[in-house]
Amino acid sequence: MRIFSSPPSSETQTRGRILQAAQRLFAAKGFEGTTTRDLAQTAGVAEGTLFRHFANKKAILVEVATSGWVDILTDLLTELSEMGSYKAIAQVMQRRMWNLQKNADIMRVCFMEVQFHPDLRDRIQTEVIDKMTDVAEAFFQTAIDKGIYRQMDAKLGAKVFLGLFAIAGFSDHTLIDPNASPQEMQKMAEGLADIFLNGVLAKE
């Protein structure tokens, strides 16, 4: 018997519109620069509707940033699990850069607003970043155990690896132009992977 999932309810759709509006506005104007009136108008709902779904504007920020980080973590887990080999870092890099471009708004919210909201930063750290680091560390430790990567601190290696994406998250222009072609992204990904895997010192 085939089971069909029911379509999202109107309340679920409304909540989704509010979160999408918040993501765009927080990225463009910042949390402090965005009013609940702005949110309601952009989402196409009455201002009172916001507070039927969320206790306050801060709760909307927490939901946007937390769900954004969960999406980032899920994407990374999928890509690490699908890597053909431990040397295929460039493939992951290229997909990560592509996703950074597609998700520029959520990346801005995730990376910028957490600096000004310690409670949000702590929640993101415990619910997402620590888990992301643990998964990447296990990935590195396995490669070390197999003799593919040299002996090193696997957790530190994982943090450096994840840090490449964190740097890119602060700005569309940090690593590569937002309008870069797939060929330019591939070249950048291969360059990052080469430096990450081989270092910068000339071989003796």
N, C-alpha and C positions, 0 to 999 in steps of 0.2 A: 504494500500500500504506500502510495506517495504522499508525503506530508508537506503541505504548503505552509510557509511561515506567513503570519498575518502582517498586513502593512502597518507601519508605525501609526500610532494614534495621533490625533490632532495635538494633544498635549505634548507628546514626544517631539512632534515636528516643531511646535512653538519653542520648546526648550532648545532644540537644535538651532533654530534661527537666531535665538538670543546669543548662543555661544559663538556662532559664526560671525554675528555682528560685533560681538565683544572682541573676538580675535582680530578682526580688521581694524577696529577703532583703537584698541590698546596698542597695536603695532604702529599705527599712524600717529596717534596723539598721546600715547602713554596712558597709564592707569589714572593718574591724577588729572590729566587733561581731558578725560572722557567723563561726561555726566551721564546719569541714568536716563535723562531725557534724550541724549544722543543715542544711547543704546536702544531705547524703546523705538525711536523714529527709524533707526537703521534696520531694526529687526521687524518693523511693521506691526508693533503691538502697543497696547496702552502701557503707560509707565507702571501702573498698578500690577500689570501682568508679570512684570519682572520679579516683583516681590512675592508673587504666588509660587514662583519656581525657585527663587534664591532669596536667602535671608537678607543679603545686602550686596553692594557692588563688589566687595572683597571676595565674597563667596563665588561670584562669577569668575573673577580672576583666578582663584584657586582651581576651579573646575577646568578652565581653559588651559592653564599651564600644566596641570597634572595630567590631563588627558593627552596634551601635546607630547609630553615626555614619554608617556606610555606608548604612544604611536612610534616615537623615535626608537625606544627600546625594542619594541616588537619588530620593527624593520631590521634593526641591527641583528637581533637574534636569528631572524629568518636568513639573512645574508650570510652570517657566520656558519649556520648549519648547512647552507647550500654551497659553500666554497668547495671547489674541486680539489684544492690542495692548500697547504699552509703558505704557499708562495704566491697565491692568487690575490694578494692584497689589493692590487690595482683595480680588480673588478669591484671589490667592495667600495673602494675609494670613489670610483666613478659613479656608482649607484648612489652613494651617500651625497656626493656633490649635486647630483641631479635632483635628489629629494630635497636638499637644502634650498635649491632654487625654486622648486615647486611649492615648498612650504615656508617661504620667507617670512610670512606674517607670524606664524606660530613660533618660529625660531626666535624672532625678535622678542616676542612676549616672554618666552621661556628663559632666554638668556639675560634680558635687560631688567624685567620687573623683579626677578628673584633677588636682585641686588638690594632692592629697597624694602623688601618684605621678609624679615628674618624667619617668620613662622612658615611662610610659603617655601623659602629656601630649605628649611629643615625638613619639611614634608617631602619635597622633591628629592632631597638627599637620601632620606631613609626609604622612600617608596620606589624610587627609580634609579638614581645614580649608583647607590650601593649595589643594587641588583645587576645593573649594567656592568659595573666593574667586576663583580664576581663572575659573571658569564665570560667576559673578555679574559679575565685571569685564568679561568679553566681552559679556555682556548689556547692561551699562550703556554700554560703548563704542559698541556698535552703535546704541543709542538716541541717543547724543550725536552720532554721525556723521550720523544721519538728521535731526538738528535737533529731535528730540522732547524730549530733555533738554538743559538748558543746558550750556555748556562747564564742565567740572569735572574733578577727578581721579577717573577711573573706578574705580580700586582703592579709594579712600577711600569713594566712594559705595557700592560693593559691601559694604565692611566695615560701614558704617552700616546698610545694608539687612539684612545678616545679623545684626547686633547686636540688632535688634529681636526676633529669634527667640531669641537667646542670653539676653537678659534674661528672656524668658518661661520659658526652660528651667530657671531656678534655683528657681522656685516656681510651683505651680499658681495661686497668688493674685496673682502679680506684675502681670499685665496684666488678667486677667479671672477671675472666680470659676469653679472647676472644674465647677459645676453650671449654668453659664450656658446659656440657651436658644439655639437657632440664630439667633434674631432679635437677641439681645444680642451674639452673636459677630459677626454681620454689621455691626451698628452700630459695634462696636469696630474691626473691620477697615476699614470705610470711614473712620473717624476717623483711624486710623493712616496709611492711604493718603493721605488729604487732607493731613495734616501733613507726611508724607514728600515728597509731590509738590509741595506749594505752600509749605512752610515755615510760619513762625509770624508773620512780619512783615506788617503791614497793607500792602496795595498802595497806592502813591502815586497 
